[in-house]
């Protein structure tokens, strides 16, 4: 009689379609909707970025 040794258990490895589906669900849960910015907010962000580039910040 031989010892079984250490066997690793991969529950989702036997069903790759389920693993792919779970990854898609997790990815959708992590998505953040794009914010709606006013023209003034976009100008302020643009000004901040330009200023940071000029002073190397």
CHARMM-style PDB file with segment names, atoms N, HN, CA, C and O in Angstrom:
ATOM      1  N   UNK     1       0.831  -1.180   0.000  1.00  0.00      PROA
ATOM      2  CA  UNK     1       0.000   0.000   0.000  1.00  0.00      PROA
ATOM      3  C   UNK     1       0.884   1.254   0.000  1.00  0.00      PROA
ATOM      4  O   UNK     1       1.795   1.377   0.819  1.00  0.00      PROA
ATOM      5  N   UNK     2       0.608   2.184  -0.924  1.00  0.00      PROA
ATOM      6  HN  UNK     2      -0.132   2.084  -1.590  1.00  0.00      PROA
ATOM      7  CA  UNK     2       1.400   3.400  -1.022  1.00  0.00      PROA
ATOM      8  C   UNK     2       0.664   4.564  -0.348  1.00  0.00      PROA
ATOM      9  O   UNK     2      -0.563   4.638  -0.399  1.00  0.00      PROA
ATOM     10  N   UNK     3       1.420   5.471   0.284  1.00  0.00      PROA
ATOM     11  HN  UNK     3       2.417   5.411   0.325  1.00  0.00      PROA
ATOM     12  CA  UNK     3       0.766   6.641   0.887  1.00  0.00      PROA
ATOM     13  C   UNK     3       0.204   7.553  -0.208  1.00  0.00      PROA
ATOM     14  O   UNK     3       0.757   7.631  -1.306  1.00  0.00      PROA
ATOM     15  N   UNK     4      -0.877   8.226   0.096  1.00  0.00      PROA
ATOM     16  HN  UNK     4      -1.326   8.163   0.988  1.00  0.00      PROA
ATOM     17  CA  UNK     4      -1.525   9.117  -0.882  1.00  0.00      PROA
ATOM     18  C   UNK     4      -0.704  10.365  -1.144  1.00  0.00      PROA
ATOM     19  O   UNK     4      -0.735  10.915  -2.245  1.00  0.00      PROA
ATOM     20  N   UNK     5       0.022  10.808  -0.145  1.00  0.00      PROA
ATOM     21  HN  UNK     5       0.047  10.361   0.749  1.00  0.00      PROA
ATOM     22  CA  UNK     5       0.792  12.034  -0.322  1.00  0.00      PROA
ATOM     23  C   UNK     5      -0.126  13.249  -0.239  1.00  0.00      PROA
ATOM     24  O   UNK     5      -1.291  13.151   0.147  1.00  0.00      PROA
ATOM     25  N   UNK     6       0.421  14.368  -0.602  1.00  0.00      PROA
ATOM     26  HN  UNK     6       1.367  14.448  -0.915  1.00  0.00      PROA
ATOM     27  CA  UNK     6      -0.358  15.604  -0.523  1.00  0.00      PROA
ATOM     28  C   UNK     6      -1.011  15.879  -1.876  1.00  0.00      PROA
ATOM     29  O   UNK     6      -0.323  16.000  -2.890  1.00  0.00      PROA
ATOM     30  N   UNK     7      -2.317  15.975  -1.885  1.00  0.00      PROA
ATOM     31  HN  UNK     7      -2.875  15.876  -1.061  1.00  0.00      PROA
ATOM     32  CA  UNK     7      -3.051  16.258  -3.109  1.00  0.00      PROA
ATOM     33  C   UNK     7      -3.696  17.629  -2.978  1.00  0.00      PROA
ATOM     34  O   UNK     7      -4.350  17.918  -1.976  1.00  0.00      PROA
ATOM     35  N   UNK     8      -3.516  18.462  -3.976  1.00  0.00      PROA
ATOM     36  HN  UNK     8      -2.985  18.227  -4.790  1.00  0.00      PROA
ATOM     37  CA  UNK     8      -4.104  19.796  -3.940  1.00  0.00      PROA
ATOM     38  C   UNK     8      -5.481  19.758  -4.573  1.00  0.00      PROA
ATOM     39  O   UNK     8      -5.722  19.051  -5.552  1.00  0.00      PROA
ATOM     40  N   UNK     9      -6.366  20.526  -3.996  1.00  0.00      PROA
ATOM     41  HN  UNK     9      -6.170  21.100  -3.200  1.00  0.00      PROA
ATOM     42  CA  UNK     9      -7.745  20.547  -4.456  1.00  0.00      PROA
ATOM     43  C   UNK     9      -8.005  21.837  -5.214  1.00  0.00      PROA
ATOM     44  O   UNK     9      -7.805  22.921  -4.665  1.00  0.00      PROA
ATOM     45  N   UNK    10      -8.444  21.747  -6.459  1.00  0.00      PROA
ATOM     46  HN  UNK    10      -8.607  20.867  -6.904  1.00  0.00      PROA
ATOM     47  CA  UNK    10      -8.762  22.899  -7.285  1.00  0.00      PROA
ATOM     48  C   UNK    10     -10.233  22.793  -7.683  1.00  0.00      PROA
ATOM     49  O   UNK    10     -10.548  22.195  -8.711  1.00  0.00      PROA
ATOM     50  N   UNK    11     -11.135  23.361  -6.889  1.00  0.00      PROA
ATOM     51  HN  UNK    11     -10.879  23.847  -6.054  1.00  0.00      PROA
ATOM     52  CA  UNK    11     -12.556  23.178  -7.160  1.00  0.00      PROA
ATOM     53  C   UNK    11     -13.021  23.756  -8.493  1.00  0.00      PROA
ATOM     54  O   UNK    11     -13.919  23.188  -9.115  1.00  0.00      PROA
ATOM     55  N   UNK    12     -12.443  24.863  -8.951  1.00  0.00      PROA
ATOM     56  HN  UNK    12     -11.714  25.324  -8.445  1.00  0.00      PROA
ATOM     57  CA  UNK    12     -12.920  25.494 -10.172  1.00  0.00      PROA
ATOM     58  C   UNK    12     -12.108  25.070 -11.398  1.00  0.00      PROA
ATOM     59  O   UNK    12     -12.488  25.358 -12.532  1.00  0.00      PROA
ATOM     60  N   UNK    13     -11.000  24.391 -11.162  1.00  0.00      PROA
ATOM     61  HN  UNK    13     -10.692  24.157 -10.240  1.00  0.00      PROA
ATOM     62  CA  UNK    13     -10.163  23.985 -12.287  1.00  0.00      PROA
ATOM     63  C   UNK    13     -10.871  22.946 -13.155  1.00  0.00      PROA
ATOM     64  O   UNK    13     -10.545  22.797 -14.332  1.00  0.00      PROA
ATOM     65  N   UNK    14     -11.832  22.231 -12.583  1.00  0.00      PROA
ATOM     66  HN  UNK    14     -12.097  22.352 -11.627  1.00  0.00      PROA
ATOM     67  CA  UNK    14     -12.534  21.223 -13.362  1.00  0.00      PROA
ATOM     68  C   UNK    14     -13.610  21.846 -14.240  1.00  0.00      PROA
ATOM     69  O   UNK    14     -14.087  21.209 -15.179  1.00  0.00      PROA
ATOM     70  N   UNK    15     -13.997  23.085 -13.944  1.00  0.00      PROA
ATOM     71  HN  UNK    15     -13.609  23.603 -13.181  1.00  0.00      PROA
ATOM     72  CA  UNK    15     -15.038  23.769 -14.717  1.00  0.00      PROA
ATOM     73  C   UNK    15     -14.531  25.139 -15.145  1.00  0.00      PROA
ATOM     74  O   UNK    15     -14.878  26.135 -14.509  1.00  0.00      PROA
ATOM     75  N   UNK    16     -13.726  25.228 -16.192  1.00  0.00      PROA
ATOM     76  HN  UNK    16     -13.443  24.420 -16.708  1.00  0.00      PROA
ATOM     77  CA  UNK    16     -13.144  26.521 -16.589  1.00  0.00      PROA
ATOM     78  C   UNK    16     -14.193  27.563 -16.965  1.00  0.00      PROA
ATOM     79  O   UNK    16     -13.965  28.758 -16.775  1.00  0.00      PROA
ATOM     80  N   UNK    17     -15.345  27.132 -17.499  1.00  0.00      PROA
ATOM     81  HN  UNK    17     -15.530  26.162 -17.653  1.00  0.00      PROA
ATOM     82  CA  UNK    17     -16.386  28.101 -17.855  1.00  0.00      PROA
ATOM     83  C   UNK    17     -16.892  28.832 -16.612  1.00  0.00      PROA
ATOM     84  O   UNK    17     -17.153  30.035 -16.657  1.00  0.00      PROA
ATOM     85  N   UNK    18     -17.028  28.111 -15.517  1.00  0.00      PROA
ATOM     86  HN  UNK    18     -16.816  27.135 -15.480  1.00  0.00      PROA
ATOM     87  CA  UNK    18     -17.504  28.729 -14.277  1.00  0.00      PROA
ATOM     88  C   UNK    18     -16.450  29.712 -13.758  1.00  0.00      PROA
ATOM     89  O   UNK    18     -16.797  30.791 -13.277  1.00  0.00      PROA
ATOM     90  N   UNK    19     -15.178  29.350 -13.851  1.00  0.00      PROA
ATOM     91  HN  UNK    19     -14.897  28.473 -14.242  1.00  0.00      PROA
ATOM     92  CA  UNK    19     -14.098  30.223 -13.400  1.00  0.00      PROA
ATOM     93  C   UNK    19     -14.088  31.519 -14.200  1.00  0.00      PROA
ATOM     94  O   UNK    19     -13.929  32.598 -13.630  1.00  0.00      PROA
ATOM     95  N   UNK    20     -14.255  31.422 -15.509  1.00  0.00      PROA
ATOM     96  HN  UNK    20     -14.384  30.545 -15.972  1.00  0.00      PROA
ATOM     97  CA  UNK    20     -14.287  32.607 -16.369  1.00  0.00      PROA
ATOM     98  C   UNK    20     -15.498  33.472 -16.022  1.00  0.00      PROA
ATOM     99  O   UNK    20     -15.395  34.697 -15.965  1.00  0.00      PROA
ATOM    100  N   UNK    21     -16.637  32.835 -15.793  1.00  0.00      PROA
ATOM    101  HN  UNK    21     -16.721  31.840 -15.839  1.00  0.00      PROA
ATOM    102  CA  UNK    21     -17.846  33.578 -15.422  1.00  0.00      PROA
ATOM    103  C   UNK    21     -17.682  34.312 -14.109  1.00  0.00      PROA
ATOM    104  O   UNK    21     -18.123  35.454 -13.979  1.00  0.00      PROA
ATOM    105  N   UNK    22     -17.053  33.675 -13.132  1.00  0.00      PROA
ATOM    106  HN  UNK    22     -16.694  32.747 -13.238  1.00  0.00      PROA
ATOM    107  CA  UNK    22     -16.820  34.325 -11.843  1.00  0.00      PROA
ATOM    108  C   UNK    22     -15.883  35.516 -11.986  1.00  0.00      PROA
ATOM    109  O   UNK    22     -16.094  36.547 -11.348  1.00  0.00      PROA
ATOM    110  N   UNK    23     -14.853  35.387 -12.812  1.00  0.00      PROA
ATOM    111  HN  UNK    23     -14.682  34.550 -13.330  1.00  0.00      PROA
ATOM    112  CA  UNK    23     -13.936  36.500 -13.033  1.00  0.00      PROA
ATOM    113  C   UNK    23     -14.662  37.692 -13.648  1.00  0.00      PROA
ATOM    114  O   UNK    23     -14.386  38.836 -13.288  1.00  0.00      PROA
ATOM    115  N   UNK    24     -15.589  37.437 -14.572  1.00  0.00      PROA
ATOM    116  HN  UNK    24     -15.814  36.507 -14.865  1.00  0.00      PROA
ATOM    117  CA  UNK    24     -16.353  38.521 -15.197  1.00  0.00      PROA
ATOM    118  C   UNK    24     -17.256  39.209 -14.186  1.00  0.00      PROA
ATOM    119  O   UNK    24     -17.382  40.434 -14.204  1.00  0.00      PROA
ATOM    120  N   UNK    25     -17.887  38.438 -13.304  1.00  0.00      PROA
ATOM    121  HN  UNK    25     -17.784  37.443 -13.290  1.00  0.00      PROA
ATOM    122  CA  UNK    25     -18.754  39.019 -12.274  1.00  0.00      PROA
ATOM    123  C   UNK    25     -17.932  39.900 -11.341  1.00  0.00      PROA
ATOM    124  O   UNK    25     -18.349  41.007 -11.001  1.00  0.00      PROA
ATOM    125  N   UNK    26     -16.769  39.412 -10.929  1.00  0.00      PROA
ATOM    126  HN  UNK    26     -16.430  38.513 -11.205  1.00  0.00      PROA
ATOM    127  CA  UNK    26     -15.900  40.202 -10.042  1.00  0.00      PROA
ATOM    128  C   UNK    26     -15.447  41.477 -10.747  1.00  0.00      PROA
ATOM    129  O   UNK    26     -15.416  42.543 -10.133  1.00  0.00      PROA
ATOM    130  N   UNK    27     -15.098  41.380 -12.022  1.00  0.00      PROA
ATOM    131  HN  UNK    27     -15.123  40.514 -12.521  1.00  0.00      PROA
ATOM    132  CA  UNK    27     -14.657  42.556 -12.777  1.00  0.00      PROA
ATOM    133  C   UNK    27     -15.770  43.599 -12.863  1.00  0.00      PROA
ATOM    134  O   UNK    27     -15.514  44.793 -12.706  1.00  0.00      PROA
ATOM    135  N   UNK    28     -17.022  43.145 -13.114  1.00  0.00      PROA
ATOM    136  HN  UNK    28     -17.229  42.175 -13.241  1.00  0.00      PROA
ATOM    137  CA  UNK    28     -18.149  44.086 -13.190  1.00  0.00      PROA
ATOM    138  C   UNK    28     -18.405  44.758 -11.851  1.00  0.00      PROA
ATOM    139  O   UNK    28     -18.795  45.925 -11.817  1.00  0.00      PROA
ATOM    140  N   UNK    29     -18.195  44.048 -10.747  1.00  0.00      PROA
ATOM    141  HN  UNK    29     -17.879  43.100 -10.775  1.00  0.00      PROA
ATOM    142  CA  UNK    29     -18.419  44.628  -9.429  1.00  0.00      PROA
ATOM    143  C   UNK    29     -17.391  45.706  -9.107  1.00  0.00      PROA
ATOM    144  O   UNK    29     -17.673  46.615  -8.326  1.00  0.00      PROA
ATOM    145  N   UNK    30     -16.206  45.614  -9.698  1.00  0.00      PROA
ATOM    146  HN  UNK    30     -15.978  44.875 -10.332  1.00  0.00      PROA
ATOM    147  CA  UNK    30     -15.146  46.576  -9.422  1.00  0.00      PROA
ATOM    148  C   UNK    30     -15.218  47.822 -10.301  1.00  0.00      PROA
ATOM    149  O   UNK    30     -14.495  48.789 -10.061  1.00  0.00      PROA
ATOM    150  N   UNK    31     -16.080  47.811 -11.312  1.00  0.00      PROA
ATOM    151  HN  UNK    31     -16.667  47.026 -11.507  1.00  0.00      PROA
ATOM    152  CA  UNK    31     -16.181  48.954 -12.211  1.00  0.00      PROA
ATOM    153  C   UNK    31     -16.786  50.155 -11.488  1.00  0.00      PROA
ATOM    154  O   UNK    31     -17.698  50.017 -10.673  1.00  0.00      PROA
ATOM    155  N   UNK    32     -16.265  51.317 -11.802  1.00  0.00      PROA
ATOM    156  HN  UNK    32     -15.524  51.430 -12.465  1.00  0.00      PROA
ATOM    157  CA  UNK    32     -16.753  52.571 -11.236  1.00  0.00      PROA
ATOM    158  C   UNK    32     -17.304  53.398 -12.391  1.00  0.00      PROA
ATOM    159  O   UNK    32     -16.615  53.595 -13.392  1.00  0.00      PROA
ATOM    160  N   UNK    33     -18.537  53.886 -12.267  1.00  0.00      PROA
ATOM    161  HN  UNK    33     -19.097  53.726 -11.454  1.00  0.00      PROA
ATOM    162  CA  UNK    33     -19.091  54.679 -13.372  1.00  0.00      PROA
ATOM    163  C   UNK    33     -18.317  55.980 -13.575  1.00  0.00      PROA
ATOM    164  O   UNK    33     -17.819  56.582 -12.623  1.00  0.00      PROA
ATOM    165  N   UNK    34     -18.230  56.396 -14.829  1.00  0.00      PROA
ATOM    166  HN  UNK    34     -18.634  55.907 -15.602  1.00  0.00      PROA
ATOM    167  CA  UNK    34     -17.510  57.618 -15.161  1.00  0.00      PROA
ATOM    168  C   UNK    34     -18.293  58.812 -14.621  1.00  0.00      PROA
ATOM    169  O   UNK    34     -19.493  58.924 -14.869  1.00  0.00      PROA
ATOM    170  N   UNK    35     -17.629  59.705 -13.887  1.00  0.00      PROA
ATOM    171  HN  UNK    35     -16.654  59.614 -13.686  1.00  0.00      PROA
ATOM    172  CA  UNK    35     -18.334  60.857 -13.328  1.00  0.00      PROA
ATOM    173  C   UNK    35     -18.755  61.849 -14.421  1.00  0.00      PROA
ATOM    174  O   UNK    35     -18.103  61.965 -15.459  1.00  0.00      PROA
ATOM    175  N   UNK    36     -19.843  62.550 -14.166  1.00  0.00      PROA
ATOM    176  HN  UNK    36     -20.372  62.456 -13.323  1.00  0.00      PROA
ATOM    177  CA  UNK    36     -20.302  63.589 -15.078  1.00  0.00      PROA
ATOM    178  C   UNK    36     -19.756  64.909 -14.548  1.00  0.00      PROA
ATOM    179  O   UNK    36     -20.101  65.336 -13.447  1.00  0.00      PROA
ATOM    180  N   UNK    37     -18.898  65.552 -15.342  1.00  0.00      PROA
ATOM    181  HN  UNK    37     -18.617  65.205 -16.237  1.00  0.00      PROA
ATOM    182  CA  UNK    37     -18.255  66.792 -14.915  1.00  0.00      PROA
ATOM    183  C   UNK    37     -18.854  67.979 -15.649  1.00  0.00      PROA
ATOM    184  O   UNK    37     -19.202  67.899 -16.827  1.00  0.00      PROA
ATOM    185  N   UNK    38     -18.964  69.079 -14.922  1.00  0.00      PROA
ATOM    186  HN  UNK    38     -18.681  69.144 -13.965  1.00  0.00      PROA
ATOM    187  CA  UNK    38     -19.401  70.314 -15.557  1.00  0.00      PROA
ATOM    188  C   UNK    38     -18.218  70.925 -16.294  1.00  0.00      PROA
ATOM    189  O   UNK    38     -17.075  70.506 -16.113  1.00  0.00      PROA
ATOM    190  N   UNK    39     -18.505  71.914 -17.122  1.00  0.00      PROA
ATOM    191  HN  UNK    39     -19.434  72.254 -17.269  1.00  0.00      PROA
ATOM    192  CA  UNK    39     -17.438  72.572 -17.877  1.00  0.00      PROA
ATOM    193  C   UNK    39     -16.446  73.240 -16.927  1.00  0.00      PROA
ATOM    194  O   UNK    39     -15.242  73.223 -17.179  1.00  0.00      PROA
ATOM    195  N   UNK    40     -16.935  73.819 -15.855  1.00  0.00      PROA
ATOM    196  HN  UNK    40     -17.914  73.833 -15.650  1.00  0.00      PROA
ATOM    197  CA  UNK    40     -16.059  74.476 -14.886  1.00  0.00      PROA
ATOM    198  C   UNK    40     -15.137  73.462 -14.207  1.00  0.00      PROA
ATOM    199  O   UNK    40     -13.958  73.745 -13.989  1.00  0.00      PROA
ATOM    200  N   UNK    41     -15.665  72.286 -13.872  1.00  0.00      PROA
ATOM    201  HN  UNK    41     -16.622  72.057 -14.048  1.00  0.00      PROA
ATOM    202  CA  UNK    41     -14.845  71.263 -13.237  1.00  0.00      PROA
ATOM    203  C   UNK    41     -13.753  70.777 -14.190  1.00  0.00      PROA
ATOM    204  O   UNK    41     -12.612  70.568 -13.777  1.00  0.00      PROA
ATOM    205  N   UNK    42     -14.105  70.597 -15.463  1.00  0.00      PROA
ATOM    206  HN  UNK    42     -15.032  70.767 -15.798  1.00  0.00      PROA
ATOM    207  CA  UNK    42     -13.106  70.165 -16.439  1.00  0.00      PROA
ATOM    208  C   UNK    42     -12.021  71.225 -16.615  1.00  0.00      PROA
ATOM    209  O   UNK    42     -10.843  70.889 -16.732  1.00  0.00      PROA
ATOM    210  N   UNK    43     -12.406  72.500 -16.634  1.00  0.00      PROA
ATOM    211  HN  UNK    43     -13.363  72.773 -16.539  1.00  0.00      PROA
ATOM    212  CA  UNK    43     -11.431  73.582 -16.755  1.00  0.00      PROA
ATOM    213  C   UNK    43     -10.504  73.624 -15.545  1.00  0.00      PROA
ATOM    214  O   UNK    43      -9.303  73.850 -15.684  1.00  0.00      PROA
ATOM    215  N   UNK    44     -11.068  73.403 -14.357  1.00  0.00      PROA
ATOM    216  HN  UNK    44     -12.044  73.219 -14.244  1.00  0.00      PROA
ATOM    217  CA  UNK    44     -10.262  73.418 -13.129  1.00  0.00      PROA
ATOM    218  C   UNK    44      -9.248  72.260 -13.145  1.00  0.00      PROA
ATOM    219  O   UNK    44      -8.088  72.450 -12.780  1.00  0.00      PROA
ATOM    220  N   UNK    45      -9.678  71.083 -13.561  1.00  0.00      PROA
ATOM    221  HN  UNK    45     -10.621  70.929 -13.857  1.00  0.00      PROA
ATOM    222  CA  UNK    45      -8.769  69.929 -13.651  1.00  0.00      PROA
ATOM    223  C   UNK    45      -7.676  70.215 -14.674  1.00  0.00      PROA
ATOM    224  O   UNK    45      -6.502  69.940 -14.425  1.00  0.00      PROA
ATOM    225  N   UNK    46      -8.061  70.767 -15.824  1.00  0.00      PROA
ATOM    226  HN  UNK    46      -9.014  70.990 -16.025  1.00  0.00      PROA
ATOM    227  CA  UNK    46      -7.090  71.098 -16.863  1.00  0.00      PROA
ATOM    228  C   UNK    46      -6.075  72.123 -16.354  1.00  0.00      PROA
ATOM    229  O   UNK    46      -4.876  71.977 -16.590  1.00  0.00      PROA
ATOM    230  N   UNK    47      -6.546  73.147 -15.666  1.00  0.00      PROA
ATOM    231  HN  UNK    47      -7.520  73.266 -15.475  1.00  0.00      PROA
ATOM    232  CA  UNK    47      -5.655  74.167 -15.110  1.00  0.00      PROA
ATOM    233  C   UNK    47      -4.687  73.543 -14.111  1.00  0.00      PROA
ATOM    234  O   UNK    47      -3.498  73.864 -14.115  1.00  0.00      PROA
ATOM    235  N   UNK    48      -5.185  72.657 -13.259  1.00  0.00      PROA
ATOM    236  HN  UNK    48      -6.150  72.396 -13.256  1.00  0.00      PROA
ATOM    237  CA  UNK    48      -4.342  72.006 -12.256  1.00  0.00      PROA
ATOM    238  C   UNK    48      -3.269  71.154 -12.921  1.00  0.00      PROA
ATOM    239  O   UNK    48      -2.116  71.154 -12.491  1.00  0.00      PROA
ATOM    240  N   UNK    49      -3.648  70.428 -13.967  1.00  0.00      PROA
ATOM    241  HN  UNK    49      -4.585  70.427 -14.316  1.00  0.00      PROA
ATOM    242  CA  UNK    49      -2.672  69.593 -14.676  1.00  0.00      PROA
ATOM    243  C   UNK    49      -1.606  70.440 -15.361  1.00  0.00      PROA
ATOM    244  O   UNK    49      -0.421  70.111 -15.301  1.00  0.00      PROA
ATOM    245  N   UNK    50      -2.015  71.529 -16.012  1.00  0.00      PROA
ATOM    246  HN  UNK    50      -2.977  71.797 -16.060  1.00  0.00      PROA
ATOM    247  CA  UNK    50      -1.057  72.413 -16.690  1.00  0.00      PROA
ATOM    248  C   UNK    50      -0.105  73.029 -15.672  1.00  0.00      PROA
ATOM    249  O   UNK    50       1.103  73.094 -15.900  1.00  0.00      PROA
ATOM    250  N   UNK    51      -0.656  73.478 -14.550  1.00  0.00      PROA
ATOM    251  HN  UNK    51      -1.637  73.425 -14.365  1.00  0.00      PROA
ATOM    252  CA  UNK    51       0.183  74.072 -13.501  1.00  0.00      PROA
ATOM    253  C   UNK    51       1.183  73.052 -12.966  1.00  0.00      PROA
ATOM    254  O   UNK    51       2.350  73.381 -12.753  1.00  0.00      PROA
ATOM    255  N   UNK    52       0.736  71.824 -12.748  1.00  0.00      PROA
ATOM    256  HN  UNK    52      -0.212  71.557 -12.921  1.00  0.00      PROA
ATOM    257  CA  UNK    52       1.638  70.779 -12.227  1.00  0.00      PROA
ATOM    258  C   UNK    52       2.753  70.475 -13.229  1.00  0.00      PROA
ATOM    259  O   UNK    52       3.887  70.218 -12.825  1.00  0.00      PROA
ATOM    260  N   UNK    53       2.448  70.501 -14.522  1.00  0.00      PROA
ATOM    261  HN  UNK    53       1.527  70.710 -14.850  1.00  0.00      PROA
ATOM    262  CA  UNK    53       3.484  70.249 -15.527  1.00  0.00      PROA
ATOM    263  C   UNK    53       4.520  71.363 -15.549  1.00  0.00      PROA
ATOM    264  O   UNK    53       5.707  71.109 -15.755  1.00  0.00      PROA
ATOM    265  N   UNK    54       4.074  72.591 -15.338  1.00  0.00      PROA
ATOM    266  HN  UNK    54       3.110  72.797 -15.170  1.00  0.00      PROA
ATOM    267  CA  UNK    54       5.010  73.718 -15.392  1.00  0.00      PROA
ATOM    268  C   UNK    54       5.936  73.766 -14.191  1.00  0.00      PROA
ATOM    269  O   UNK    54       7.083  74.196 -14.310  1.00  0.00      PROA
ATOM    270  N   UNK    55       5.458  73.334 -13.048  1.00  0.00      PROA
ATOM    271  HN  UNK    55       4.526  72.985 -12.951  1.00  0.00      PROA
ATOM    272  CA  UNK    55       6.312  73.392 -11.853  1.00  0.00      PROA
ATOM    273  C   UNK    55       6.900  72.016 -11.504  1.00  0.00      PROA
ATOM    274  O   UNK    55       7.500  71.845 -10.443  1.00  0.00      PROA
ATOM    275  N   UNK    56       6.722  71.036 -12.406  1.00  0.00      PROA
ATOM    276  HN  UNK    56       6.235  71.175 -13.268  1.00  0.00      PROA
ATOM    277  CA  UNK    56       7.254  69.678 -12.235  1.00  0.00      PROA
ATOM    278  C   UNK    56       6.815  69.056 -10.911  1.00  0.00      PROA
ATOM    279  O   UNK    56       7.617  68.446 -10.204  1.00  0.00      PROA
ATOM    280  N   UNK    57       5.561  69.215 -10.593  1.00  0.00      PROA
ATOM    281  HN  UNK    57       4.910  69.710 -11.168  1.00  0.00      PROA
ATOM    282  CA  UNK    57       5.034  68.664  -9.344  1.00  0.00      PROA
ATOM    283  C   UNK    57       4.352  67.351  -9.610  1.00  0.00      PROA
ATOM    284  OT1 UNK    57       3.839  66.723  -8.683  1.00  0.00      PROA
TER     285      UNK     57
END
